[in-house]
Every structure is written in structure tokens, then in C-alpha cells.
Amino acid sequence: MDLQDQLKNLFPDHKPEEPSLDSESNLEEDLWLQDDPIICKYEKRKGKPITILEGYTGATEDFKKLAKDLKKSLSVGGSFKDDKIIIQGDYRDKIMAILKEKGFQVKRVGG
């Protein structure tokens, strides 16, 4: 007798739920889209290029999810500090395309 049979014996009225096909939640539905644009800037720190995203007025957890998604899709490192997303490297064009695809307004600042 396996575990499923034992559970059926203990709880005969229980109907198991079907697993959903979409196991990972859709990121666009979870994030709050703001009216003001997100600022995308380029800087060099200690001689290395970085891309900084700032100006998100939603929840901090949403901005962290966005940072994780950007880092994963670009396959680069980065961090989230002081309500800013810091991505290693100059990826302004790719980041702006990804954010526009998600529905955000993006403003490019700097060269």
C-alpha cells in the first residue's frame, strides 16, 4: 500500500487538485506598472562598466523580482541596493527592450 492509498483511506472525501501547468507565476502580472519612467543610466566604477536602474515607485519586493529576472535573462551578475538595480556591464539597450516588452516606460540617461 503506497502513500496515495493510505491518504485515500484516511481522507475518503478529499478530492486532489490537478497540478497547474503554469508552475512559475507570470512576472508581468505580479509587477506594478508605474506612470513615471524607470531611469536607466550607465556608469563606470573602478574602471568597469555598470548599468543602473532607479526610479521604481512600487514595492521593494517587486523591484527585487525584476532585478532577478533581468539578471537571469541577461546571464550577468548584479545586485539590488538602496532602491537601485545594479547590473554588471553595459546592457542599456537590452534592458530597455526587456522593460518595454514588460510594459514599463524607460528613460535613458547619460551617453
TORTIFI-970950 format. One record per residue: residue in three letters; x, y, z of N, C-alpha, C in turn; residue number from 1. Coordinates in nm, 4 decimals, always signed. Example, Ala and Ser with C-alpha at 12.3 -4.5 7.8 and 13.67 -1.06 7.14 Angstrom:
# residues 2
r residuo: Ala | n_u: +1.3190 | n_v: -0.5690 | n_w: +0.7800 | ca_u: +1.2300 | ca_v: -0.4500 | ca_w: +0.7800 | c_u: +1.3200 | c_v: -0.3300 | c_w: +0.7800 | num: 1 $
r residuo: Ser | n_u: +1.2850 | n_v: -0.2250 | n_w: +0.7080 | ca_u: +1.3670 | ca_v: -0.1060 | ca_w: +0.7140 | c_u: +1.2900 | c_v: +0.0030 | c_w: +0.7870 | num: 2 $
//
This chain:
# residues 111
r residuo: Met | n_u: +0.0855 | n_v: -0.1167 | n_w: +0.0000 | ca_u: +0.0000 | ca_v: +0.0000 | ca_w: +0.0000 | c_u: +0.0905 | c_v: +0.1235 | c_w: +0.0000 | num: 1 $
r residuo: Asp | n_u: +0.0732 | n_v: +0.2074 | n_w: -0.1002 | ca_u: +0.1579 | ca_v: +0.3261 | ca_w: -0.1083 | c_u: +0.0921 | c_v: +0.4438 | c_w: -0.0359 | num: 2 $
r residuo: Leu | n_u: +0.1583 | n_v: +0.5556 | n_w: -0.0401 | ca_u: +0.1135 | ca_v: +0.6729 | ca_w: +0.0336 | c_u: -0.0209 | c_v: +0.7258 | c_w: -0.0172 | num: 3 $
r residuo: Gln | n_u: -0.0419 | n_v: +0.7210 | n_w: -0.1477 | ca_u: -0.1698 | ca_v: +0.7689 | ca_w: -0.2029 | c_u: -0.2873 | c_v: +0.6873 | c_w: -0.1496 | num: 4 $
r residuo: Asp | n_u: -0.2705 | n_v: +0.5556 | n_w: -0.1449 | ca_u: -0.3778 | ca_v: +0.4696 | ca_w: -0.0932 | c_u: -0.4034 | c_v: +0.4952 | c_w: +0.0550 | num: 5 $
r residuo: Gln | n_u: -0.2966 | n_v: +0.5169 | n_w: +0.1308 | ca_u: -0.3122 | ca_v: +0.5456 | ca_w: +0.2731 | c_u: -0.3873 | c_v: +0.6769 | c_w: +0.2944 | num: 6 $
r residuo: Leu | n_u: -0.3545 | n_v: +0.7772 | n_w: +0.2124 | ca_u: -0.4242 | ca_v: +0.9049 | ca_w: +0.2249 | c_u: -0.5712 | c_v: +0.8924 | c_w: +0.1865 | num: 7 $
r residuo: Lys | n_u: -0.6011 | n_v: +0.8109 | n_w: +0.0854 | ca_u: -0.7409 | ca_v: +0.7898 | ca_w: +0.0463 | c_u: -0.8190 | c_v: +0.7210 | c_w: +0.1576 | num: 8 $
r residuo: Asn | n_u: -0.7534 | n_v: +0.6304 | n_w: +0.2292 | ca_u: -0.8199 | ca_v: +0.5634 | ca_w: +0.3415 | c_u: -0.8454 | c_v: +0.6599 | c_w: +0.4567 | num: 9 $
r residuo: Leu | n_u: -0.7498 | n_v: +0.7490 | n_w: +0.4827 | ca_u: -0.7651 | ca_v: +0.8443 | ca_w: +0.5923 | c_u: -0.8645 | c_v: +0.9549 | c_w: +0.5598 | num: 10 $
r residuo: Phe | n_u: -0.8636 | n_v: +1.0012 | n_w: +0.4339 | ca_u: -0.9488 | ca_v: +1.1127 | ca_w: +0.3918 | c_u: -1.0283 | c_v: +1.0720 | c_w: +0.2674 | num: 11 $
r residuo: Pro | n_u: -1.1368 | n_v: +0.9967 | n_w: +0.2857 | ca_u: -1.2107 | ca_v: +0.9466 | ca_w: +0.1685 | c_u: -1.2849 | c_v: +1.0567 | c_w: +0.0910 | num: 12 $
r residuo: Asp | n_u: -1.3179 | n_v: +1.1696 | n_w: +0.1545 | ca_u: -1.3929 | ca_v: +1.2746 | ca_w: +0.0869 | c_u: -1.3037 | c_v: +1.3746 | c_w: +0.0125 | num: 13 $
r residuo: His | n_u: -1.1738 | n_v: +1.3638 | n_w: +0.0309 | ca_u: -1.0819 | ca_v: +1.4618 | ca_w: -0.0289 | c_u: -1.0655 | c_v: +1.4369 | c_w: -0.1788 | num: 14 $
r residuo: Lys | n_u: -1.0773 | n_v: +1.5444 | n_w: -0.2560 | ca_u: -1.0543 | ca_v: +1.5380 | ca_w: -0.3998 | c_u: -0.9212 | c_v: +1.6083 | c_w: -0.4278 | num: 15 $
r residuo: Pro | n_u: -0.8207 | n_v: +1.5376 | n_w: -0.4777 | ca_u: -0.6918 | ca_v: +1.6025 | ca_w: -0.5039 | c_u: -0.7032 | c_v: +1.7039 | c_w: -0.6177 | num: 16 $
r residuo: Glu | n_u: -0.6318 | n_v: +1.8150 | n_w: -0.6007 | ca_u: -0.6325 | ca_v: +1.9187 | ca_w: -0.7039 | c_u: -0.5391 | c_v: +1.8801 | c_w: -0.8163 | num: 17 $
r residuo: Glu | n_u: -0.5770 | n_v: +1.9182 | n_w: -0.9369 | ca_u: -0.4913 | ca_v: +1.8932 | ca_w: -1.0520 | c_u: -0.3767 | c_v: +1.9942 | c_w: -1.0494 | num: 18 $
r residuo: Pro | n_u: -0.2536 | n_v: +1.9499 | n_w: -1.0727 | ca_u: -0.1425 | ca_v: +2.0459 | ca_w: -1.0747 | c_u: -0.1568 | c_v: +2.1411 | c_w: -1.1929 | num: 19 $
r residuo: Ser | n_u: -0.1299 | n_v: +2.2681 | n_w: -1.1681 | ca_u: -0.1427 | ca_v: +2.3668 | ca_w: -1.2747 | c_u: -0.0243 | c_v: +2.3550 | c_w: -1.3693 | num: 20 $
r residuo: Leu | n_u: -0.0489 | n_v: +2.3825 | n_w: -1.4960 | ca_u: +0.0575 | ca_v: +2.3755 | ca_w: -1.5960 | c_u: +0.1545 | c_v: +2.4905 | c_w: -1.5820 | num: 21 $
r residuo: Asp | n_u: +0.1070 | n_v: +2.6044 | n_w: -1.5352 | ca_u: +0.1920 | ca_v: +2.7216 | ca_w: -1.5193 | c_u: +0.2438 | c_v: +2.7236 | c_w: -1.3758 | num: 22 $
r residuo: Ser | n_u: +0.3512 | n_v: +2.6483 | n_w: -1.3504 | ca_u: +0.4025 | ca_v: +2.6388 | ca_w: -1.2143 | c_u: +0.4719 | c_v: +2.7665 | c_w: -1.1706 | num: 23 $
r residuo: Glu | n_u: +0.5355 | n_v: +2.8377 | n_w: -1.2647 | ca_u: +0.6019 | ca_v: +2.9633 | ca_w: -1.2306 | c_u: +0.5062 | c_v: +3.0769 | c_w: -1.2644 | num: 24 $
r residuo: Ser | n_u: +0.4849 | n_v: +3.1662 | n_w: -1.1701 | ca_u: +0.3899 | ca_v: +3.2743 | ca_w: -1.1930 | c_u: +0.4421 | c_v: +3.3691 | c_w: -1.2994 | num: 25 $
r residuo: Asn | n_u: +0.3510 | n_v: +3.4296 | n_w: -1.3710 | ca_u: +0.3878 | ca_v: +3.5209 | ca_w: -1.4783 | c_u: +0.4335 | c_v: +3.6519 | c_w: -1.4167 | num: 26 $
r residuo: Leu | n_u: +0.5552 | n_v: +3.6953 | n_w: -1.4500 | ca_u: +0.6162 | ca_v: +3.8110 | ca_w: -1.3850 | c_u: +0.5415 | c_v: +3.9396 | c_w: -1.4188 | num: 27 $
r residuo: Glu | n_u: +0.4904 | n_v: +3.9512 | n_w: -1.5414 | ca_u: +0.4226 | ca_v: +4.0743 | ca_w: -1.5804 | c_u: +0.2965 | c_v: +4.0975 | c_w: -1.4978 | num: 28 $
r residuo: Glu | n_u: +0.2295 | n_v: +3.9900 | n_w: -1.4586 | ca_u: +0.1073 | ca_v: +4.0051 | ca_w: -1.3802 | c_u: +0.1388 | c_v: +4.0461 | c_w: -1.2366 | num: 29 $
r residuo: Asp | n_u: +0.2555 | n_v: +4.0082 | n_w: -1.1865 | ca_u: +0.2898 | ca_v: +4.0342 | ca_w: -1.0477 | c_u: +0.3419 | c_v: +4.1749 | c_w: -1.0247 | num: 30 $
r residuo: Leu | n_u: +0.4025 | n_v: +4.2352 | n_w: -1.1242 | ca_u: +0.4675 | ca_v: +4.3643 | ca_w: -1.1055 | c_u: +0.3692 | c_v: +4.4794 | c_w: -1.1239 | num: 31 $
r residuo: Trp | n_u: +0.3904 | n_v: +4.5836 | n_w: -1.0464 | ca_u: +0.3092 | ca_v: +4.7035 | ca_w: -1.0579 | c_u: +0.3733 | c_v: +4.7950 | c_w: -1.1608 | num: 32 $
r residuo: Leu | n_u: +0.2963 | n_v: +4.8336 | n_w: -1.2636 | ca_u: +0.3473 | ca_v: +4.9215 | ca_w: -1.3674 | c_u: +0.3181 | c_v: +5.0654 | c_w: -1.3277 | num: 33 $
r residuo: Gln | n_u: +0.4197 | n_v: +5.1477 | n_w: -1.3308 | ca_u: +0.4068 | ca_v: +5.2857 | ca_w: -1.2867 | c_u: +0.3942 | c_v: +5.3800 | c_w: -1.4052 | num: 34 $
r residuo: Asp | n_u: +0.3497 | n_v: +5.5031 | n_w: -1.3772 | ca_u: +0.3353 | ca_v: +5.6032 | ca_w: -1.4816 | c_u: +0.4688 | c_v: +5.6689 | c_w: -1.5154 | num: 35 $
r residuo: Asp | n_u: +0.5511 | n_v: +5.6935 | n_w: -1.4145 | ca_u: +0.6809 | ca_v: +5.7571 | ca_w: -1.4362 | c_u: +0.7790 | c_v: +5.6571 | c_w: -1.4962 | num: 36 $
r residuo: Pro | n_u: +0.8703 | n_v: +5.7027 | n_w: -1.5819 | ca_u: +0.9659 | ca_v: +5.6087 | ca_w: -1.6411 | c_u: +1.0736 | c_v: +5.5654 | c_w: -1.5417 | num: 37 $
r residuo: Ile | n_u: +1.1260 | n_v: +5.4469 | n_w: -1.5652 | ca_u: +1.2400 | ca_v: +5.3977 | ca_w: -1.4889 | c_u: +1.3651 | c_v: +5.4551 | c_w: -1.5545 | num: 38 $
r residuo: Ile | n_u: +1.4565 | n_v: +5.5082 | n_w: -1.4742 | ca_u: +1.5785 | ca_v: +5.5700 | ca_w: -1.5243 | c_u: +1.6834 | c_v: +5.4608 | c_w: -1.5462 | num: 39 $
r residuo: Cys | n_u: +1.7420 | n_v: +5.4570 | n_w: -1.6645 | ca_u: +1.8454 | ca_v: +5.3600 | ca_w: -1.6989 | c_u: +1.9732 | c_v: +5.4371 | c_w: -1.7283 | num: 40 $
r residuo: Lys | n_u: +2.0743 | n_v: +5.4270 | n_w: -1.6400 | ca_u: +2.1980 | ca_v: +5.5010 | ca_w: -1.6597 | c_u: +2.3176 | c_v: +5.4083 | c_w: -1.6683 | num: 41 $
r residuo: Tyr | n_u: +2.4236 | n_v: +5.4666 | n_w: -1.7244 | ca_u: +2.5496 | ca_v: +5.3958 | ca_w: -1.7427 | c_u: +2.6564 | c_v: +5.4669 | c_w: -1.6621 | num: 42 $
r residuo: Glu | n_u: +2.7360 | n_v: +5.3917 | n_w: -1.5888 | ca_u: +2.8464 | ca_v: +5.4484 | ca_w: -1.5121 | c_u: +2.9654 | c_v: +5.3551 | c_w: -1.5210 | num: 43 $
r residuo: Lys | n_u: +3.0793 | n_v: +5.4077 | n_w: -1.4808 | ca_u: +3.1983 | ca_v: +5.3249 | ca_w: -1.4644 | c_u: +3.2418 | c_v: +5.3362 | c_w: -1.3196 | num: 44 $
r residuo: Arg | n_u: +3.2576 | n_v: +5.2224 | n_w: -1.2570 | ca_u: +3.3059 | ca_v: +5.2184 | ca_w: -1.1195 | c_u: +3.4316 | c_v: +5.1336 | c_w: -1.1158 | num: 45 $
r residuo: Lys | n_u: +3.5388 | n_v: +5.1940 | n_w: -1.0685 | ca_u: +3.6693 | ca_v: +5.1282 | ca_w: -1.0647 | c_u: +3.7082 | c_v: +5.0772 | c_w: -1.2023 | num: 46 $
r residuo: Gly | n_u: +3.6736 | n_v: +5.1533 | n_w: -1.3058 | ca_u: +3.7111 | ca_v: +5.1196 | ca_w: -1.4422 | c_u: +3.6229 | c_v: +5.0177 | c_w: -1.5102 | num: 47 $
r residuo: Lys | n_u: +3.5202 | n_v: +4.9683 | n_w: -1.4418 | ca_u: +3.4334 | ca_v: +4.8664 | ca_w: -1.5005 | c_u: +3.2947 | c_v: +4.9248 | c_w: -1.5265 | num: 48 $
r residuo: Pro | n_u: +3.2349 | n_v: +4.8919 | n_w: -1.6416 | ca_u: +3.1031 | ca_v: +4.9480 | ca_w: -1.6747 | c_u: +2.9907 | c_v: +4.8803 | c_w: -1.5966 | num: 49 $
r residuo: Ile | n_u: +2.8937 | n_v: +4.9598 | n_w: -1.5542 | ca_u: +2.7737 | ca_v: +4.9073 | ca_w: -1.4893 | c_u: +2.6522 | c_v: +4.9818 | c_w: -1.5430 | num: 50 $
r residuo: Thr | n_u: +2.5388 | n_v: +4.9189 | n_w: -1.5360 | ca_u: +2.4113 | ca_v: +4.9789 | ca_w: -1.5726 | c_u: +2.3279 | c_v: +4.9894 | c_w: -1.4455 | num: 51 $
r residuo: Ile | n_u: +2.2717 | n_v: +5.1086 | n_w: -1.4216 | ca_u: +2.1937 | ca_v: +5.1322 | ca_w: -1.3003 | c_u: +2.0497 | c_v: +5.1632 | c_w: -1.3391 | num: 52 $
r residuo: Leu | n_u: +1.9555 | n_v: +5.0963 | n_w: -1.2729 | ca_u: +1.8128 | ca_v: +5.1229 | ca_w: -1.2916 | c_u: +1.7592 | c_v: +5.1794 | c_w: -1.1615 | num: 53 $
r residuo: Glu | n_u: +1.6912 | n_v: +5.2920 | n_w: -1.1693 | ca_u: +1.6340 | ca_v: +5.3524 | ca_w: -1.0491 | c_u: +1.5056 | c_v: +5.4249 | c_w: -1.0865 | num: 54 $
r residuo: Gly | n_u: +1.4303 | n_v: +5.4613 | n_w: -0.9841 | ca_u: +1.3072 | ca_v: +5.5366 | ca_w: -1.0052 | c_u: +1.1816 | c_v: +5.4531 | c_w: -1.0002 | num: 55 $
r residuo: Tyr | n_u: +1.1879 | n_v: +5.3286 | n_w: -0.9528 | ca_u: +1.0688 | ca_v: +5.2458 | ca_w: -0.9401 | c_u: +0.9967 | c_v: +5.2836 | c_w: -0.8111 | num: 56 $
r residuo: Thr | n_u: +0.8681 | n_v: +5.3147 | n_w: -0.8214 | ca_u: +0.7933 | ca_v: +5.3616 | ca_w: -0.7048 | c_u: +0.7040 | c_v: +5.2542 | c_w: -0.6436 | num: 57 $
r residuo: Gly | n_u: +0.7112 | n_v: +5.1318 | n_w: -0.6941 | ca_u: +0.6286 | ca_v: +5.0240 | ca_w: -0.6400 | c_u: +0.6926 | c_v: +4.9605 | c_w: -0.5184 | num: 58 $
r residuo: Ala | n_u: +0.6498 | n_v: +4.8409 | n_w: -0.4882 | ca_u: +0.7010 | ca_v: +4.7691 | ca_w: -0.3713 | c_u: +0.8448 | c_v: +4.7245 | c_w: -0.3955 | num: 59 $
r residuo: Thr | n_u: +0.9209 | n_v: +4.7195 | n_w: -0.2889 | ca_u: +1.0609 | ca_v: +4.6792 | ca_w: -0.2980 | c_u: +1.0727 | c_v: +4.5349 | c_w: -0.3455 | num: 60 $
r residuo: Glu | n_u: +0.9807 | n_v: +4.4493 | n_w: -0.3012 | ca_u: +0.9853 | ca_v: +4.3087 | ca_w: -0.3412 | c_u: +0.9650 | c_v: +4.2946 | c_w: -0.4925 | num: 61 $
r residuo: Asp | n_u: +0.8776 | n_v: +4.3769 | n_w: -0.5514 | ca_u: +0.8573 | ca_v: +4.3729 | ca_w: -0.6961 | c_u: +0.9845 | c_v: +4.4131 | c_w: -0.7703 | num: 62 $
r residuo: Phe | n_u: +1.0537 | n_v: +4.5142 | n_w: -0.7186 | ca_u: +1.1765 | ca_v: +4.5610 | ca_w: -0.7820 | c_u: +1.2849 | c_v: +4.4534 | c_w: -0.7702 | num: 63 $
r residuo: Lys | n_u: +1.2867 | n_v: +4.3807 | n_w: -0.6583 | ca_u: +1.3826 | ca_v: +4.2712 | ca_w: -0.6423 | c_u: +1.3537 | c_v: +4.1584 | c_w: -0.7411 | num: 64 $
r residuo: Lys | n_u: +1.2247 | n_v: +4.1282 | n_w: -0.7617 | ca_u: +1.1873 | ca_v: +4.0261 | ca_w: -0.8599 | c_u: +1.2310 | c_v: +4.0680 | c_w: -0.9996 | num: 65 $
r residuo: Leu | n_u: +1.2127 | n_v: +4.1958 | n_w: -1.0302 | ca_u: +1.2537 | ca_v: +4.2476 | ca_w: -1.1604 | c_u: +1.4048 | c_v: +4.2367 | c_w: -1.1766 | num: 66 $
r residuo: Ala | n_u: +1.4799 | n_v: +4.2674 | n_w: -1.0712 | ca_u: +1.6262 | ca_v: +4.2564 | ca_w: -1.0756 | c_u: +1.6679 | c_v: +4.1124 | c_w: -1.1018 | num: 67 $
r residuo: Lys | n_u: +1.6053 | n_v: +4.0199 | n_w: -1.0332 | ca_u: +1.6393 | ca_v: +3.8789 | ca_w: -1.0509 | c_u: +1.6083 | c_v: +3.8328 | c_w: -1.1925 | num: 68 $
r residuo: Asp | n_u: +1.4947 | n_v: +3.8760 | n_w: -1.2454 | ca_u: +1.4561 | ca_v: +3.8374 | ca_w: -1.3802 | c_u: +1.5527 | c_v: +3.8956 | c_w: -1.4838 | num: 69 $
r residuo: Leu | n_u: +1.5932 | n_v: +4.0214 | n_w: -1.4660 | ca_u: +1.6868 | ca_v: +4.0831 | ca_w: -1.5591 | c_u: +1.8223 | c_v: +4.0129 | c_w: -1.5556 | num: 70 $
r residuo: Lys | n_u: +1.8708 | n_v: +3.9832 | n_w: -1.4366 | ca_u: +1.9999 | ca_v: +3.9166 | ca_w: -1.4247 | c_u: +1.9961 | c_v: +3.7781 | c_w: -1.4883 | num: 71 $
r residuo: Lys | n_u: +1.8841 | n_v: +3.7095 | n_w: -1.4700 | ca_u: +1.8721 | ca_v: +3.5761 | ca_w: -1.5265 | c_u: +1.8624 | c_v: +3.5807 | c_w: -1.6791 | num: 72 $
r residuo: Ser | n_u: +1.7841 | n_v: +3.6736 | n_w: -1.7327 | ca_u: +1.7662 | ca_v: +3.6792 | ca_w: -1.8771 | c_u: +1.8917 | c_v: +3.7288 | c_w: -1.9493 | num: 73 $
r residuo: Leu | n_u: +1.9709 | n_v: +3.8138 | n_w: -1.8838 | ca_u: +2.0939 | ca_v: +3.8628 | ca_w: -1.9448 | c_u: +2.2151 | c_v: +3.7755 | c_w: -1.9112 | num: 74 $
r residuo: Ser | n_u: +2.2004 | n_v: +3.6849 | n_w: -1.8184 | ca_u: +2.3084 | ca_v: +3.5973 | ca_w: -1.7719 | c_u: +2.4284 | c_v: +3.6777 | c_w: -1.7227 | num: 75 $
r residuo: Val | n_u: +2.4012 | n_v: +3.7753 | n_w: -1.6394 | ca_u: +2.5070 | ca_v: +3.8583 | ca_w: -1.5829 | c_u: +2.4864 | c_v: +3.8697 | c_w: -1.4326 | num: 76 $
r residuo: Gly | n_u: +2.5867 | n_v: +3.9235 | n_w: -1.3661 | ca_u: +2.5761 | ca_v: +3.9465 | ca_w: -1.2235 | c_u: +2.5203 | c_v: +4.0843 | c_w: -1.1955 | num: 77 $
r residuo: Gly | n_u: +2.4867 | n_v: +4.1070 | n_w: -1.0727 | ca_u: +2.4349 | ca_v: +4.2366 | ca_w: -1.0332 | c_u: +2.3855 | c_v: +4.2308 | c_w: -0.8901 | num: 78 $
r residuo: Ser | n_u: +2.3286 | n_v: +4.3414 | n_w: -0.8469 | ca_u: +2.2789 | ca_v: +4.3468 | ca_w: -0.7101 | c_u: +2.1639 | c_v: +4.4456 | c_w: -0.7012 | num: 79 $
r residuo: Phe | n_u: +2.1007 | n_v: +4.4469 | n_w: -0.5836 | ca_u: +1.9927 | ca_v: +4.5395 | ca_w: -0.5541 | c_u: +2.0301 | c_v: +4.6117 | c_w: -0.4258 | num: 80 $
r residuo: Lys | n_u: +2.0603 | n_v: +4.7421 | n_w: -0.4365 | ca_u: +2.0985 | ca_v: +4.8209 | ca_w: -0.3194 | c_u: +2.0311 | c_v: +4.9570 | c_w: -0.3248 | num: 81 $
r residuo: Asp | n_u: +1.9860 | n_v: +5.0054 | n_w: -0.2120 | ca_u: +1.9331 | ca_v: +5.1417 | ca_w: -0.1986 | c_u: +1.8294 | c_v: +5.1741 | c_w: -0.3052 | num: 82 $
r residuo: Asp | n_u: +1.7349 | n_v: +5.0843 | n_w: -0.3287 | ca_u: +1.6292 | ca_v: +5.1010 | ca_w: -0.4292 | c_u: +1.6860 | c_v: +5.1235 | c_w: -0.5685 | num: 83 $
r residuo: Lys | n_u: +1.7977 | n_v: +5.0601 | n_w: -0.5993 | ca_u: +1.8589 | ca_v: +5.0652 | ca_w: -0.7325 | c_u: +1.8980 | c_v: +4.9238 | c_w: -0.7723 | num: 84 $
r residuo: Ile | n_u: +1.8808 | n_v: +4.8945 | n_w: -0.9020 | ca_u: +1.9299 | ca_v: +4.7689 | ca_w: -0.9567 | c_u: +2.0622 | c_v: +4.7997 | c_w: -1.0247 | num: 85 $
r residuo: Ile | n_u: +2.1664 | n_v: +4.7275 | n_w: -0.9875 | ca_u: +2.2983 | ca_v: +4.7471 | ca_w: -1.0473 | c_u: +2.3323 | c_v: +4.6204 | c_w: -1.1248 | num: 86 $
r residuo: Ile | n_u: +2.3482 | n_v: +4.6344 | n_w: -1.2563 | ca_u: +2.3809 | ca_v: +4.5232 | ca_w: -1.3448 | c_u: +2.5243 | c_v: +4.5403 | c_w: -1.3925 | num: 87 $
r residuo: Gln | n_u: +2.6037 | n_v: +4.4345 | n_w: -1.3878 | ca_u: +2.7422 | ca_v: +4.4416 | ca_w: -1.4317 | c_u: +2.7485 | c_v: +4.4439 | c_w: -1.5837 | num: 88 $
r residuo: Gly | n_u: +2.8101 | n_v: +4.5476 | n_w: -1.6393 | ca_u: +2.8247 | ca_v: +4.5596 | ca_w: -1.7834 | c_u: +2.7308 | c_v: +4.6643 | c_w: -1.8409 | num: 89 $
r residuo: Asp | n_u: +2.7540 | n_v: +4.7000 | n_w: -1.9665 | ca_u: +2.6721 | ca_v: +4.7990 | ca_w: -2.0357 | c_u: +2.5649 | c_v: +4.7266 | c_w: -2.1160 | num: 90 $
r residuo: Tyr | n_u: +2.4475 | n_v: +4.7109 | n_w: -2.0572 | ca_u: +2.3357 | ca_v: +4.6411 | ca_w: -2.1198 | c_u: +2.2141 | c_v: +4.7327 | c_w: -2.1328 | num: 91 $
r residuo: Arg | n_u: +2.2364 | n_v: +4.8622 | n_w: -2.1517 | ca_u: +2.1241 | ca_v: +4.9560 | ca_w: -2.1541 | c_u: +2.0227 | c_v: +4.9222 | c_w: -2.2616 | num: 92 $
r residuo: Asp | n_u: +2.0684 | n_v: +4.8929 | n_w: -2.3828 | ca_u: +1.9751 | ca_v: +4.8661 | ca_w: -2.4923 | c_u: +1.8923 | c_v: +4.7405 | c_w: -2.4667 | num: 93 $
r residuo: Lys | n_u: +1.9576 | n_v: +4.6347 | n_w: -2.4212 | ca_u: +1.8861 | ca_v: +4.5093 | ca_w: -2.3952 | c_u: +1.7888 | c_v: +4.5245 | c_w: -2.2783 | num: 94 $
r residuo: Ile | n_u: +1.8326 | n_v: +4.5940 | n_w: -2.1728 | ca_u: +1.7460 | ca_v: +4.6141 | ca_w: -2.0560 | c_u: +1.6254 | c_v: +4.6983 | c_w: -2.0935 | num: 95 $
r residuo: Met | n_u: +1.6476 | n_v: +4.8031 | n_w: -2.1724 | ca_u: +1.5357 | ca_v: +4.8879 | ca_w: -2.2131 | c_u: +1.4367 | c_v: +4.8093 | c_w: -2.2979 | num: 96 $
r residuo: Ala | n_u: +1.4858 | n_v: +4.7220 | n_w: -2.3857 | ca_u: +1.3961 | ca_v: +4.6399 | ca_w: -2.4680 | c_u: +1.3150 | c_v: +4.5438 | c_w: -2.3814 | num: 97 $
r residuo: Ile | n_u: +1.3800 | n_v: +4.4823 | n_w: -2.2819 | ca_u: +1.3106 | ca_v: +4.3880 | ca_w: -2.1936 | c_u: +1.2027 | c_v: +4.4603 | c_w: -2.1126 | num: 98 $
r residuo: Leu | n_u: +1.2372 | n_v: +4.5778 | n_w: -2.0577 | ca_u: +1.1408 | ca_v: +4.6516 | ca_w: -1.9762 | c_u: +1.0236 | c_v: +4.7035 | c_w: -2.0594 | num: 99 $
r residuo: Lys | n_u: +1.0504 | n_v: +4.7485 | n_w: -2.1810 | ca_u: +0.9406 | ca_v: +4.7944 | ca_w: -2.2674 | c_u: +0.8489 | c_v: +4.6786 | c_w: -2.3036 | num: 100 $
r residuo: Glu | n_u: +0.9065 | n_v: +4.5612 | n_w: -2.3224 | ca_u: +0.8270 | ca_v: +4.4422 | ca_w: -2.3524 | c_u: +0.7349 | c_v: +4.4070 | c_w: -2.2355 | num: 101 $
r residuo: Lys | n_u: +0.7818 | n_v: +4.4331 | n_w: -2.1131 | ca_u: +0.7013 | ca_v: +4.4056 | ca_w: -1.9933 | c_u: +0.5970 | c_v: +4.5146 | c_w: -1.9681 | num: 102 $
r residuo: Gly | n_u: +0.6078 | n_v: +4.6281 | n_w: -2.0389 | ca_u: +0.5089 | ca_v: +4.7334 | ca_w: -2.0233 | c_u: +0.5568 | c_v: +4.8556 | c_w: -1.9483 | num: 103 $
r residuo: Phe | n_u: +0.6833 | n_v: +4.8600 | n_w: -1.9108 | ca_u: +0.7375 | ca_v: +4.9744 | ca_w: -1.8393 | c_u: +0.7779 | c_v: +5.0845 | c_w: -1.9368 | num: 104 $
r residuo: Gln | n_u: +0.7786 | n_v: +5.2081 | n_w: -1.8874 | ca_u: +0.8366 | ca_v: +5.3193 | ca_w: -1.9607 | c_u: +0.9794 | c_v: +5.3345 | c_w: -1.9105 | num: 105 $
r residuo: Val | n_u: +1.0746 | n_v: +5.3535 | n_w: -2.0032 | ca_u: +1.2144 | ca_v: +5.3608 | ca_w: -1.9653 | c_u: +1.2744 | c_v: +5.4872 | c_w: -2.0244 | num: 106 $
r residuo: Lys | n_u: +1.3557 | n_v: +5.5558 | n_w: -1.9446 | ca_u: +1.4235 | ca_v: +5.6761 | ca_w: -1.9902 | c_u: +1.5724 | c_v: +5.6522 | c_w: -1.9814 | num: 107 $
r residuo: Arg | n_u: +1.6423 | n_v: +5.6743 | n_w: -2.0937 | ca_u: +1.7871 | ca_v: +5.6546 | ca_w: -2.0986 | c_u: +1.8559 | c_v: +5.7824 | c_w: -2.0575 | num: 108 $
r residuo: Val | n_u: +1.9477 | n_v: +5.7723 | n_w: -1.9615 | ca_u: +2.0202 | ca_v: +5.8875 | ca_w: -1.9103 | c_u: +2.1678 | c_v: +5.8648 | c_w: -1.9322 | num: 109 $
r residuo: Gly | n_u: +2.2396 | n_v: +5.9648 | n_w: -1.9757 | ca_u: +2.3834 | ca_v: +5.9533 | ca_w: -1.9976 | c_u: +2.4133 | c_v: +5.9052 | c_w: -2.1389 | num: 110 $
r residuo: Gly | n_u: +2.5372 | n_v: +5.9201 | n_w: -2.1796 | ca_u: +2.5882 | ca_v: +5.8913 | ca_w: -2.3140 | c_u: +2.5381 | c_v: +5.7781 | c_w: -2.3872 | num: 111 $
//
